[in-house]
Amino acid sequence: MKKSTALIVNQMSSFEKVMPTNENVNLDDEALKKFNDVEQTFLRLVCFFEEPDDENFNLASIYKHLDDDWLNLALQAIHVFFSEDTYLMKKPTFSVIRESDEYKNQTQFAQYLKEHGLQYDRSKINVYVKRGIVPTPDLEIAGSKYWKGSTCEVYLKKEIEKRNKREN
């Protein structure tokens, strides 16, 4: 199963029962009638993801049937398909950010590390970014760098382990 398909299936539990074991999704019009417009849109999208040479997807169905979180999910799945499943986007710059996503700017990243006992400030983060010491930012908007909370956490753990080794 492609990453883009898994992203959708994980959010739409009703799909698990229609996903064949060979991951080849072929649904006729009769099978699609069992689903509402939102589910049909995502099923057609999954069919395209799994067999892009044989299946078509009408982008107008996203416009007509999806809004809010469903629209975010569809756009994110399309992005994953083209950037991670097919690698047609070599250097993706698109990102869907939801309220539940936790990103830290340089100042917040430094504050997070400082709160956990490391001596960091914004300027140190800036220098370490230029030297490639801190992780590559997960997102950059208008020159401002942002890291996911999970990226910050992984870096914190590595730095604490380094400090503990030096102290022993």
C-alpha positions as CSV (number, residue, x, y, z in Angstrom):
1,M,0.0,0.0,0.0
2,K,1.4,3.4,-0.9
3,K,1.9,6.0,1.8
4,S,-0.8,8.2,0.3
5,T,-3.3,5.4,0.4
6,A,-2.3,4.5,4.0
7,L,-2.8,8.1,5.0
8,I,-6.4,8.0,3.8
9,V,-7.2,4.5,5.0
10,N,-6.0,5.4,8.5
11,Q,-8.4,8.3,8.6
12,M,-11.4,6.4,7.1
13,S,-11.9,3.2,8.9
14,S,-14.8,2.2,6.6
15,F,-12.3,1.6,3.9
16,E,-10.5,-1.2,5.6
17,K,-13.3,-3.6,4.6
18,V,-13.2,-2.7,0.9
19,M,-9.4,-2.7,0.5
20,P,-8.5,-6.0,-1.1
21,T,-5.4,-7.8,0.2
22,N,-3.5,-7.3,-3.0
23,E,-4.0,-3.5,-2.7
24,N,-5.5,-3.3,-6.1
25,V,-8.7,-1.3,-5.6
26,N,-11.2,-1.6,-8.5
27,L,-14.7,-0.5,-7.5
28,D,-17.5,-0.4,-9.9
29,D,-20.3,2.2,-9.8
30,E,-22.6,-0.3,-7.9
31,A,-19.9,-0.8,-5.1
32,L,-19.4,3.0,-4.8
33,K,-23.2,3.6,-4.2
34,K,-22.7,2.2,-0.7
35,F,-20.7,5.2,0.2
36,N,-21.5,8.9,0.7
37,D,-19.9,11.6,-1.6
38,V,-17.0,12.2,0.7
39,E,-16.1,8.5,0.9
40,Q,-16.6,8.0,-2.9
41,T,-14.2,10.9,-3.5
42,F,-11.5,9.3,-1.3
43,L,-12.1,5.8,-2.8
44,R,-11.6,7.2,-6.3
45,L,-8.5,9.0,-5.1
46,V,-7.1,5.8,-3.6
47,C,-7.8,3.9,-6.9
48,F,-5.8,6.6,-8.7
49,F,-3.0,6.4,-6.1
50,E,-2.7,2.6,-6.4
51,E,-3.1,2.4,-10.2
52,P,-2.2,5.9,-11.7
53,D,-1.6,4.4,-15.2
54,D,-5.0,2.9,-15.4
55,E,-7.3,5.0,-13.2
56,N,-8.3,8.7,-13.5
57,F,-9.2,11.1,-10.8
58,N,-11.5,14.1,-11.3
59,L,-10.2,17.0,-9.2
60,A,-13.6,18.6,-9.4
61,S,-14.9,15.9,-7.0
62,I,-12.6,17.4,-4.3
63,Y,-14.0,20.8,-5.0
64,K,-17.6,19.6,-4.9
65,H,-17.6,17.2,-2.0
66,L,-14.8,18.1,0.4
67,D,-14.3,20.9,2.9
68,D,-12.4,21.7,6.1
69,D,-10.5,18.6,7.4
70,W,-11.5,16.4,4.5
71,L,-10.0,18.9,2.1
72,N,-6.8,19.0,4.1
73,L,-6.6,15.2,4.1
74,A,-7.1,15.0,0.3
75,L,-4.4,17.7,-0.3
76,Q,-2.0,16.1,2.1
77,A,-2.5,12.7,0.5
78,I,-2.0,14.2,-3.0
79,H,1.2,15.8,-1.8
80,V,2.5,12.6,-0.3
81,F,1.6,10.7,-3.5
82,F,3.7,13.0,-5.7
83,S,6.5,13.6,-3.2
84,E,7.0,10.2,-1.5
85,D,5.2,7.6,-3.6
86,T,6.2,8.7,-7.1
87,Y,9.0,11.1,-6.3
88,L,7.8,13.3,-9.2
89,M,8.3,16.3,-6.8
90,K,12.1,16.2,-6.1
91,K,12.2,19.1,-3.7
92,P,8.7,19.6,-2.3
93,T,8.0,23.0,-0.8
94,F,4.3,22.5,-0.1
95,S,3.1,21.7,3.4
96,V,-0.3,21.4,5.0
97,I,-0.2,22.7,8.5
98,R,-3.1,21.9,10.8
99,E,-3.8,23.4,14.2
100,S,-2.9,20.1,15.8
101,D,0.6,20.3,14.3
102,E,3.2,21.6,16.7
103,Y,6.0,23.7,15.1
104,K,8.6,25.7,16.9
105,N,10.5,28.7,15.4
106,Q,14.1,29.3,16.3
107,T,13.3,31.2,19.5
108,Q,10.8,28.5,20.7
109,F,13.3,25.7,19.8
110,A,16.0,27.3,21.9
111,Q,13.5,27.9,24.8
112,Y,12.4,24.3,24.6
113,L,16.1,23.1,24.9
114,K,16.8,25.6,27.7
115,E,13.7,24.4,29.6
116,H,15.2,20.9,29.5
117,G,18.6,21.9,30.9
118,L,20.6,22.8,27.8
119,Q,22.3,26.1,27.3
120,Y,20.7,27.4,24.1
121,D,19.4,30.7,22.8
122,R,18.2,32.0,19.5
123,S,21.6,33.1,18.3
124,K,23.2,29.7,19.1
125,I,20.4,27.9,17.2
126,N,21.0,30.3,14.2
127,V,24.8,29.5,14.2
128,Y,24.1,25.7,14.6
129,V,21.6,25.9,11.6
130,K,24.3,27.4,9.5
131,R,26.8,24.8,10.6
132,G,24.4,21.9,10.1
133,I,24.5,20.9,13.7
134,V,20.8,21.1,14.5
135,P,18.3,19.2,12.3
136,T,17.3,20.7,9.0
137,P,14.1,22.7,9.6
138,D,10.9,20.8,8.8
139,L,9.4,23.9,7.3
140,E,10.6,27.3,6.1
141,I,8.2,30.1,5.4
142,A,9.4,33.5,4.1
143,G,12.9,32.8,5.4
144,S,11.7,31.7,8.9
145,K,12.6,28.2,10.0
146,Y,10.3,25.9,11.9
147,W,10.8,22.4,13.5
148,K,8.2,19.9,14.3
149,G,7.9,19.2,18.0
150,S,9.0,15.6,17.4
151,T,12.2,16.8,15.6
152,C,13.0,19.0,18.6
153,E,12.4,16.1,21.0
154,V,14.8,13.8,19.1
155,Y,17.5,16.5,19.0
156,L,17.0,17.1,22.7
157,K,17.5,13.4,23.5
158,K,20.7,13.3,21.5
159,E,22.1,16.4,23.1
160,I,21.3,15.1,26.6
161,E,23.0,11.7,25.8
162,K,26.1,13.6,24.5
163,R,26.2,15.7,27.7
164,N,25.8,12.7,29.9
165,K,28.7,10.9,28.1
166,R,30.9,13.9,28.6
167,E,30.1,14.1,32.3
168,N,30.9,10.4,32.9
